[in-house]
């Protein structure tokens, strides 16, 4: 019991600073849902917290995330053999920065709880069906868990497959709703989509082993499915496609050689399979999807390091690399402004990060800085509907109406790319912004892209007044069309 306890305590120590972090993104919705939720008793209340369905206290909710992650790491050591390899796997998993989206973000709790229940079920095999059902209620990322028992006897997985149609029905409404928000290029399933599957497979594999850039929105495949031109460019040959094809061959071989590193790799393949973009419903790449699959990959890495010459030194190098990156990555989750700013710095070609960063700044009254951030984003993605619309909205309300009219026109032209299911609504909004600009005297649609220079925002000039960057100016908050 000493080693599992030490693993658990080490996780608490390393992640302790996350307890004071603010709400992020979906946490706001969770907080509102909690106010409207009446639980029957303390058991039901505790279960809803474990699922990540409600939250009542930021520090308590963050602490629960950290505790669950610590328990997962301890169970990895126990379930995978209670030996040096499983210990190394547990340590590498505990501090791999890829897992921060689940550990440091309250809304990621369901992904961690589902893994916790799955591992407990593997430890207490007689009760596995019960724990499997509980894990599926928390998150669908364990849906293929019965396949793990292909490598063991008796084959519990045969009976558990009966639960999958039940859970598929449970998830149907949510999937149906998500499919209304995608473009035809995203929802159209063809054999060509297998190229994207192999690419995603390769990307996740490399990203888990060498997590150089951690973010909510990765630039790889980010524009896939927006329109024909953006989609076609992702079918080109690249290193991730080659990696994915090679990995597929290794996965097939693993079916016939279920020992050593191949056991971990088979685990990785089973649990990453549903997130490989064959059906596109959300982010093409996101780190919370990797959490469960990463358990197997870290076991595979530990197994390889255990037999390599100087493997101990390599293991230490991996651990130092993961801890160094983790300490930096955790900081981005402390508040929304820092979160989106870091995302924009990591992947500067993802317009969404600049849009959200700008909105957070405008919520703080820093309109000048908000305009500069959105303008910087438009340098990378000049056709992005969200950035153009929000910038037009600010200019129509308090800035240069000509600039506002310019961006309203661009937003109107590209509305279908970001909001395919709400095109008419956002076209009406864009037309209202245009009318507002015209009422304020806009006559000429400018064509220059760079409206910010020398640290000052000329776009905020109104009546001969110039706003300094970062100066707090009372103004309407731009609406986010997401």
N, C-alpha and C positions, 0 to 999 in steps of 0.2 A: 504493500500500500504506500510505501514511502515515495517511490518514483511518481506515481500518478498524482499524489498530493503536491510534490515539488513542481511538477508540470503545471498544475492548476494555479499554484501560487505565483509562478513566474509570469503567467499570462496576466494575472491581476496586477502585478507590479508594473509590467511594461505598458499596459493599456489604461492604467489608472487615470491618466489625465483626460481621457475621453469622457469621464463622468460629468465634467462641467460644460460640455459642448452644447450648442443650441439645437433647436429643431431644424431639420433640413427637408426641403421639398415635401414628400408625402407625409412627413411627420405632422405638418400643419393640419392636414386632413384627418389624420389619426387623432389629434388633439380635439378637433371639433366633434369627431365621431364619439369620442369618449364621453363628452358632455351629454350626448343624447342617448347613451347606452345604459340600460338598467340591467345589472347582472342579478341572477337569482340567489347566489350564495358565494362564499369566498372561494370555493373550488372552481366554480364557473368563472369567477373573476380572474383567478390565477391562470386558468387555461387560456382565457382571452389575451392575457398579457404574454403568455408563452408563444402564442400564435403571432404576436405582433399586431393584433387586431385593435387593441386600445392602448392608451398610455395615460397615466395620471400625474406623473412626476418625471421631469427630464432626467434628473440624477439617478432616480431609481430605475428608469427604463434603460438608460445607458449601462448602469451596473448589471442589469439582467443580461444584456447583450454580452458583456465581458465574461460574466459567470458561465453562460451557455458555451461560449467559445472555449473557455478553460476546461469545461467538462468534456467537450468534443475532443480536445487534444489529449486529455487523460485517457479517454476511451480508445483513441487510435492506438495508443501504446498497448492497451490491454487486448483489444480485439484482434490486432494484427500480430500477436504472438508473445508479448511481454519479453522481448529480447532487444539486443543492441540495435538491430535494424528498425524495429518498430519504434524504439525510443528516438532514434534520429529522425524518422519520418514524422513523429509527433512534434518534435522541436522545429523542424523545417516548416511544417504546416502552421504551427502556432504563430510564427513570426514572418511568414510570407506576406509581403504587402498587398498581394492580390486580394487577400481576405479582409482588408480594411473596410470595404464597402458593406460587408455584412456585420462586422464587429462594431464599427464606429457610427454607423447610420442606424437609428432606431428602427426604421422601417425594414431593415434587412433581417430583423430578428427571425421571421418565419423560415427563412432559408437555413439558419443555424439550428433552430429547434427541430426542424425536420431531419437534419443530419444526426442530431443528438438522439432522437427517438429511433432512427434506423440503426445506429450503433448499439444502443441498448437492446434492441430486438435481436441483433446478431449475437449479442452476448447471452441473452436468455432466449434461445431459439424456440422453445416450446410456446412462448408468448409472441413470437415474431409477427404473426398476422395482426394482432392487436396494435403493436407498435407501428407496423407498416401503415395501417389505416390512419393512425394518429399523425404520422409524418406526412401523409398525403393531404390531410386537412390543413396542415401548416403551410405546405408548399408542394407544388407539383414536381419539384426537381427530383423527387425520389420515385417517380412513377415506374421506372424500370428496375427498381431494387430486387424484385424476384429473380431477375436474371443472374444476380450474384450467386445464387444457390445452384446454378448450373455446374459450378466447380466443386460442389459439396454433395454429400449423401447424408440423409435422404433428400430428395428433390422437393423441398417445400415450395419452390417457385411454381410448380404445376398448379397447385391449389390456389396460390395467391394471384395468379393471372386472372381469376374470376373477379377480383376486385377492380381491375383496371377499367372495364366498361362502366362500372358504377361511378368511378372517379371522373371518367371522360364525360359522362353526362353532367356531373357536377360542374365541370369546367367549361361546358359547351356555351353557356350564355355569355361568360366572360370572353371567350374566344370570338364568339359571334360579334360582340360589341367592338372588340379590337379590330376585327376585319373591316369594320365600317370606316376606320380611320386611315386605311392604307390606300395607296394608289393602285390602279390596275396592274402596273409593272411589279408591284410587290405581291399582289394576290395571285398573279398568273403563274401556276406551277407547271414547269416544263422540264424535260431532261437536261436542258442547259443549266438548270438550277443546281445540278450536281457539282458544277464548277465552284459555285459559291459555297456549297457544303464542304468540299475539300479545302477551300481557302480558309473558311472559318475554323475548321479542324486544326489546320496548321498554325493559324494565328493564335488560338487559345493555348496550344501546346507550348509554343515558344514564349508567349506572354507569361504563362505560369512559371516556367523555369527561370526566365530572365525578365522580371517586371521592371522595365526601365521607366515607363510612363504609366502612372495610375490615374484613371479619370472616369467620370460618369459617362462621358460621350467620347468614344474613340473615333479618330478620323478614318480608320480603315473601314471600308464598306458603308461609311456614314451616309453617303449620297445615293447608295444603291436603291433603286426603285422609285426615285423621285420623278424622273422622266426618262425617255428613251436614250438620250445622249449620256446622261449620268449613269444609267444602268449598264450600257454596253461597255463602258471603260473598265468595269470591274470583272469582265470575263477574260481579260488579257492574262497571259502567263506571268507569274511572279514567284518569288521564293516561297510564299505561303501555299500556293497551289502545289508546287513540287513537294513541299514538306507534307502536306495533307495526303497526297497520293502515296508517298512512302509510308506514312503512318497507317494508312488503310491496309497496306500489305502486312505491316507488323501486327495489326489488330487481328487479321485473319490467321496469321501464324500463332498468335497468342491463344486462339481457341484450341489449338492442338498441343500447346506447351504452357500449361497453367501453373507454372512454378516461378519462383524468383521474381525478377523484374517484370515478367509478363503478367503476373497476377495484378500488380499495381496498374500496369498499362491497360489491361482489360477493364479494370474498374474505371479508369479515366474515360475510356471509350464509351462504356455503357452509359455513364452519367452525363457526358457532354453531348451525346447523340441528339437529344431533343432540342438543343440550343444551336444547331448548326445551320439555321436559316433555310432549311428546305421549305418550311412554312414561316413566312416572315410576318410577325405580328407586333413587334416592338423594336427595341434597340438592336441593331445587327450585332454589336459587341457590347457586353456589359459584364462587370466583374462579379456581381452577385450570382450570376448563372454558373460560375466556375467553382464555387465553394465546395460542393460535394465532389465533383470530379477531381479537384485538386488533392483530395485525400489520397486517391490512388496514385496520382502523379508523384507526390512527395514520397510515397512508399517505394515507388519505382526508382526514384532518384537515390533514396537511402540505400536500396539494395545494390545499385550500381556502385555507389561510393564505397560500400562495405567490401567490395572485391577488387577495387582498383588499387594499383600501387600508389602509395601516398594518399589514399582515400581519406584518411583522417584530416589531412591538411586541406584537401579540397572541401570536405564537409565544413570545416571551420571557415573557409573562404565564403562558401554559400551562406552560412549563418551570419557572418559579419555583413555581407552584402544585403541580405534580407533585413537585418535589424537597422542598418543605416538608412535604407530606403524607407522602411516602416516609420522611423522616427520623423522623417520629413513628410511622408504621406499623411500620417494621422492629423497633422496640423491643418490640412485643407478642409477637414470636416468640422472645424470648431464653430464656424458660422457661414451663412449663405454667401456673403460677399467674398470671403476668402475662398470658399468652395468653388464658385464660378470663376473667380480670377485665376486660381491655380489650374482649373480645367482649360481655360483659354490659353494660358502659358504653355501647357503641355501639348495641346492640339489646337494650334492657332487657326487651322483651316476649318474648324467646326463653328459655324455661325451661331448656333444655338447657345454656345457658352458665352459669347459676347452679348447676345441678346439678354440672357438671364442676369449676367453680371451688371449690365446697364440698368435693368429694371430694379435690381437690389439697391444700386446706388441712388436711383431716382426715388425709391421708397424712403431713403434717408434724407431726401431733400437736396442731394448733390447733383443737380441737374446738369451743370456744366461738365462735370466729370462723366456723367452718364452719357451725354452726347458724344464726348470724345471716345468713349469705349465703343459705342455703337458704330461710330464712324470708322474706327480702327477695324472692327469686324467686317464692315462693308468693303474695305480694301482687299480683304481676303475672299469675301463672297459677295460681290456687288449685286447679285440678283436675289439675295435672300429676302423672302417676303416679310418675315417677322421683324428683321432689323429695319427694313425700309418703312414698314408700317409704323413701328414705334417711334422712329426718328421723325417721320412725317407728323405724327400725332403731337410730339413736343413742339415742333416748329409751327404747326398750325395754331397751337395754343399760346405760345409765348416767344417764339423765335422769328426767324426770317420766313415769311409766308412763301416766297419763291422757292426756297430750299425745301419747305414742306410740300409744296406742289410737286416738285421734282421727285421726291421720294414716294409720295402718294401714287404717282403714275407708275413708278417701278414696282411698288407693292401690288397695284392692281394688275399689272402684267404677269406677276409671278405667284398670285395667290393660290393657284391650283397645285403648286409644288409642295407647299407645306400644310395645307388644310384641304385635302381633296374632298372631304365629306361636308365641308361648310363653305364651299366656294361662294355661293350667293350671299350668305350672311356677311362674309368678309369683303366682298365687292361693295356691298352697301355701306359698310363701315369706311372703306377707302374713299368712296364717293362723298361721304359726309365730311371727311377730312379735307378733301379737295375743295368742297364748297366753303369750308371754314377758311381755307387759305385764300380763296378768291375774295371772300368778304373782307379779308384783312388787306387786300390790295395786290395779291399775287397776279402777275400778268405774263411773266416769262418763265418757262420751265428751263432751269439751268442744266448744263450738261457736265460740269466739272464734278469729279468724284471726291476729290480731297477738299473738304470744307473746314478742316481743322489744321492750323499751323502755328508755329512759334509759341506753343503752350497756351494759346488763347482760343476761345470758341467764337469765331465770327458768326456762326450759325445762330447764336443767341442774341445778336445785335437787334435791338428793337427801339426805335425812336432815338437813335444815336447812342444808346447805352450798350456797353460791352460787359459780358459776364466773365469773370475770371474762372479758370478751371478749378473745380473743387469747392467753389463758393456755394453756400447753401442758399437756394432761392426757392421760395414757396411757389409751387406749381402743381398742376394736375399730374398724377402718376400715369405713365403710358400703359395702356392695356396690352397684355401679353397674349397673342393669338396662338396659343399652344393647345 
